[in-house]
Amino acid sequence: MAHSRRRADEATVTARYAVPVRRGDDLLGRAPINRPMVIKIDVEGFECRTLRGLAATIERHTPIVLAEVVAGHLARAGSTVAELFDLMHGFGYTGCAIAIVRRWMRYRLHLVPVTTAETMPPAATDVLWTPANRP
């Protein structure tokens, strides 16, 4: 099944690039910063793997984490929305989905508390994670 899905994805590939991959903990451990304040993750479904590679940084510095949460992307990478939520809850974080609310000709961002995959608003694709013990 994964093979047929891969073929369907291949139809949209227009170019390939080889890029180095590093663990976030390894990079941030050597960075000339005292403490990361915000980490933005948008890696087309590999969010769970990225979070595992940042575990020491997240536990040590408790940064705010903004992560893309798209069920289809996560599934393609072998993960689930529930797995991502479990990881973040395991770090002691709570989440708010970022929804765009339109009224007439005005748009505004709206934070919607989410506790499980089922509580994600249908159109939301990003979650703002904050440490539960931080105001």
Secondary structure, DSSP 4 states (H G I P E B T S, - for coil): -HHHHHHHHHTT-----------HHHHHHHSS-S---EEEE--TT-HHHHHHHTHHHHHHH--EEEEE--HHHHHHTT--HHHHHHHHHHTTEEEEEEEEEEETTEEEEEEEEESSGGGS-TT--EEEEEETT--
